[in-house]
Amino acid sequence: MTRGLPLSYLYVPADAGRRLTLADTRGADAVIADLEDAVAPGRRAQARQEARAWLSRSTGTRVERWVRINSGPDGLEDLAEVFGPGLSGVCIPKVTCPNDVQQVTRLLTELETAHRRSDDPVPVMPLVESGAGLIALPGIARAPRVQRLQLGELDLAADLGMEPGPDETELLAARTAVVTASAAARLLPPVGAVRADLADHDALDQSTRRLRRLGFLGRAAIHPAQLPVIHAVFDVTPEQVHVARSLVSAYDQALAAGQGVLRDEHGRMVDEAVVRRSRHIISLAAQRKAHA
């Protein structure tokens, strides 16, 4: 069901039926129906019903539809109840070891077989939200079906006793670990955590730019008003794509002439390591076309 490279994931409480129905039109690349933290225990049955109905409806949009299940046995019950043809992916919260992922993927295999969807496997996105999850990151990243990792910074800060300041320096080590584990496992770059402050868009912009510089590619949101900021930071512009293509072309010509390096128009030395960034921009632009 994955049709491109989402840069924004909008969380919506699964029991908020109207909000969930409208979420596909709010500008996110992907919508996550949240069965976990956003739903009171007494509303879980209603949330499952709403999520299942949402996944069964066709809207004609290219928005990916994900579900965040609960952790443990409750999450397996969530997945069995809501699984449907419109499911693009599953977010697994509070992952502490590869087995947390494997339990979900085993059930996904059974459900896909039962629903005759074995040729369209559903990817998963583990949320790392504890010290135990950080320690187990390499194994989690290599677990079956893992497409991307996401950091749950609010839960992580509580687990570690952190009090992140405005510059979020305290989260740097955890963020770097997630980026490193993703690269080592050849996953898509990780997704940044939600930001609870809905009013301060300047702070969201600064925080999101820090994530991009670290190697994240995309961020989760809890309100549609946060989406334009996220896209402004992570989307590539036509000018960036043009510059990247020109640099790759010049480098290819240099290689054809027997030269492994060249100097660009600004006097900077360019070699394969530098060109890799330009290729990444071109690749990102191509993948983003799927969401146009």
C-alpha positions, -999 to 999 in steps of 0.1 A, spaced: 0 0 0 30 23 3 29 47 -27 57 71 -20 78 86 8 56 102 35 72 132 52 42 139 75 22 115 97 -9 129 113 -21 112 145 -58 111 149 -77 94 178 -93 64 163 -125 70 183 -130 105 168 -150 93 138 -156 126 120 -120 138 126 -107 105 112 -129 108 82 -117 143 74 -81 136 82 -74 123 47 -80 158 34 -60 178 59 -27 178 40 -7 149 56 11 123 35 -1 96 60 -27 95 87 -23 73 118 -55 62 135 -44 60 171 -57 32 192 -32 37 220 -25 68 240 -53 90 225 -80 65 234 -94 59 269 -96 22 278 -134 24 279 -135 36 243 -113 10 228 -141 -11 213 -155 21 197 -121 31 184 -115 -3 168 -149 -1 151 -142 34 138 -107 25 126 -121 -6 108 -148 14 90 -122 41 80 -99 15 65 -127 0 45 -137 33 29 -121 44 -4 -115 82 -7 -96 83 -39 -67 101 -22 -31 90 -21 -28 94 16 -14 64 34 -35 50 62 -17 36 92 -29 24 126 -11 27 159 -20 -4 180 -15 -9 217 15 -27 230 14 -64 240 -16 -87 237 -40 -58 234 -22 -46 203 -26 -80 187 -63 -79 194 -64 -43 179 -47 -55 147 -70 -86 143 -101 -63 148 -91 -35 124 -71 -52 96 -86 -43 63 -78 -36 26 -69 1 32 -42 -6 58 -9 9 47 12 2 78 12 -5 115 29 16 142 40 -5 171 44 15 204 68 10 233 90 -15 214 118 -28 237 131 -58 217 129 -75 183 103 -99 196 78 -71 201 80 -66 164 80 -103 155 48 -110 173 30 -83 152 45 -94 120 36 -131 126 0 -120 130 2 -98 99 13 -128 79 -17 -148 91 -42 -119 84 -28 -113 50 -32 -150 41 -67 -150 54 -76 -119 35 -57 -130 3 -32 -101 6 0 -120 7 13 -102 -24 10 -68 -6 27 -71 28 20 -45 54 51 -27 67 56 -17 104 71 13 122 83 6 157 82 34 182 113 35 205 101 51 237 124 38 265 159 31 276 154 -6 269 143 3 233 174 24 227 197 -4 239 179 -29 215 178 -5 185 201 -26 162 179 -57 166 147 -38 163 158 -21 131 165 -54 115 133 -71 126 110 -83 97 89 -58 79 104 -27 96 102 2 71 111 31 94 118 39 130 101 66 150 112 80 183 86 86 211 103 114 228 77 122 255 77 87 268 114 84 264 121 116 284 98 103 312 115 69 312 150 84 314 142 112 338 150 138 312 139 174 312 146 186 276 152 223 272 143 246 243 173 234 223 165 197 229 202 189 235 192 162 260 176 142 231 206 144 208 221 110 217 188 92 213 181 108 180 215 100 167 212 64 178 179 61 158 194 76 127 225 53 130 204 22 135 182 31 105 212 36 82 229 4 94 198 -17 87 192 1 53 158 14 64 142 46 52 153 75 74 135 78 107 104 99 115 107 126 141 85 126 172 54 147 177 56 181 194 30 187 220 32 225 219 6 234 192 9 272 195 46 278 189 52 272 152 86 289 153 98 263 179 84 235 158 103 248 128 136 251 147 131 216 162 123 201 128 153 216 112 175 201 139 159 167 131 166 172 94 203 181 100 206 149 121 193 127 93 156 124 100 132 126 70 97 134 81 79 141 113 47 131 131 21 157 140 -9 158 163 -27 187 146 -31 197 109 -17 232 116 17 216 122 18 200 87 29 230 66 59 236 89 69 200 86 66 200 48 85 233 45 115 218 62 116 184 46 103 188 11 128 195 -17 124 224 -40 126 224 -78 157 246 -75 174 220 -52 166 193 -77 180 213 -106 213 220 -87 215 183 -77 211 171 -113 236 196 -126 262 184 -100 256 148 -108 259 154 -145 291 173 -141 305 146 -119 296 119 -144 313 138 -171 344 142 -149 345 104 -143 341 98 -181 372 120 -185 391 99 -160 388 124 -131 375 113 -97 370 148 -83 360 182 -97 356 218 -86 321 232 -87 311 268 -97 316 279 -61 351 266 -59 342 236 -37 359 202 -42 333 175 -53 339 138 -50 317 107 -47 308 114 -10 295 149 -20 276 136 -50 258 111 -28 238 140 -12 227 152 -46 216 117 -57 196 115 -24 178 148 -33 170 135 -68 157 102 -54 136 120 -27 120 141 -54 112 111 -75 96 93 -45 76 124 -35 59 125 -69 38 96 -57 21 120 -33 16 148 -58 
